[in-house]
């Protein structure tokens, strides 16, 4: 409650409440769109939910976004691709060199 009163809580970040089943809830949240769109993969998704594989579920969420959410997914996929490229390419190649006069 002190963190909320101080304004440190947010709806855009991780929860300030410690939840025992948080990995389970995050895994379900990440897999639900793909679970509904790709019923032939449900046994695999059930395994991920059972084992609470949060990181793998996030990866599946990102990779299946363009198929699950048509316009939003395409934008998300494109942005993630450029973020990935920026992480791989050193900054000196992305930033134009400044000339010293």
C-alpha positions, 0 to 999 in steps of 0.5 A: 500500500505504501508503494501505491500511495507514493505513486510507484505502482503502474498499470503499464509495468509489472505488478507490485503485488507478489503473486504466487501463481504469477508465472502461470498467469503470465504464461496463460496470458501470452498463449491465449491468443495463439491457443485459440488461433492454432488449435492443432498446437494445444497439446504443446501449449498445455505443456508450456502452461503446465511447466510455466514456461514464461519466456518461451510463451512470450516468444510464441506471443511475439512470433504469432502476433502477426497471425493472430492480430492482423493489423496490430500484429503486422506493426508489432512484428515489424517493430520487433524486427527493427528492435532486433536489428538495432540490438545486433548492429553496433551504434557506430553503423547506425549513427551518421558520423559528425564532422569536426570543423 
